[in-house]
């Protein structure tokens, strides 16, 4: 089983509050199949091979970490990949889209094909008729949900924590589709509290996570640090991510880990954690999205991310 290193963070605020913070560097597992994406794809790729299926189909937005990782995994392990991408306008001029979008350009270079669909059609992706129509068009394929979250993905994410991690009081993880936190909740000891930091607005994630996790575990979602929703960012967050990188040499992404770390440090400041508490923050990667975010920040005349 692959394990990542734990890196302790030292700063004045943590010392003052008597809180220990350690980062699990899942971002270092693989340069392109990074962090939780590696964990989520591991058993899905094994299952696709077992079923004899050569085509992998999944979904994502134009800057999706999942799409990026899946494209490379397909290239590395001998699968054909198709990304169903939200935003039919992106398919009007593919050459222009690839020139402007580093995530889709990388996926394309790895051999991924794209099917661009309208936002309205994308919302139907979980409808059985959507899948049937795709099968009529493409033939048999292995279906991986948006964000990579399914039972096999959760099984992979259960391998993030090791026996050495049982000493921590709190485990913190960013939340997108709920798969990573579900695996961590299942593996956490009964004495530990898992804190999830969603990047999306809305309370719907609680029900999804509850369905995928064992009863009796201690976990909570902290909804105060999404910065307005998925991929939303402001000058305070940019400054925080850049300062954190300068102080620690640890890069954070602006959609997931940057918001979570901002939240953790704010909660430390507000004495959410008792003195002598120990926190393990899981770094789930996502750093491929920084280049695309900087392009958008440049257009908005906002400061850029240094990481």
Steps between C-alpha positions, in 0.01 A plus 500: 500500500636843401548743787591867491724688739373715784648850527471710815414870472666750730370853542439757768120461520518122546765544771290762680189281495684180589369319190697250292435504123638235265438475124469161331667563164274298274583757232845340470377147412513561124574811291186463282270251675518705814368456850146373535470448123758224522306342785167526321623356171709213640226240547285633216781433252544151644127436460496629141784259414320215676190568289711515184390856423747724316297822495462725804230768499461773762384856559642834608519873461755673281765511777422166665777330698319172441500540120869590504597200715275257310654598167851425625393177670342387173821572310717330764290185541381448142139625504314721256342794683204724426425810706144634493565867565250754633461792255407431137647835393849357571456264206426777247871563441701218656833642389426829676370319812816288523720807454323678785437212741805320648291222659323397180821546300682258733214249479496528120877443485445181700260376232169580669209568269232751600124524474389852588143527627280787610466576868139387479596164347784461751252517786343180361825302528365276778183419304508136373379620159815713468718191544288293259535767232875502547520121474306514173750756374825356639446132573605343830708711739596526865304780666670717763279766667582870518790557739572126492281423801350151528538205737837401352624858532400505867685170549811665356460807720480279809869431435599864553521460879757268657523352849748777588226757436283371784681731743336815355188650660368657178529404133424785258423452132358710218168381358380499138276205417537334842698189407831584665352604832279189501804274472680694773196487733479122452869456586518752788497366855193553717695752709583723204287778352507549123439857384403558136537837324264512198588708194134505396215694656204302630411245764444203266838338572406386851243254365739368233780441751265340753397241239863407428639478854482272800267606784645616831791697354567860602499743209379848412496727194624856545311715248649839581801494265375437144563869408173520308509161331704271281797675329409835663801683640590846636808706587506378862517136394765569233712685755458220756601226251804700386610578858457137604715387208774752583503389865479122448589426133173302486280590201123514553237510228238781496188277475554239771809494723555876506148563630531217752832626638358852523211350698722294728716799592192716557353232730830478689488877547142476630591221750283240327774249585590449865859553613713189439275390212671330206374545143582298189413687181479285187651676196293361213704654217309694235800716416452458123217754531727787606606591144140526382401702806784743436373555147162596642655720770703681233181584309341632822817702577541321832833391655633166378576185696875449546488123556 
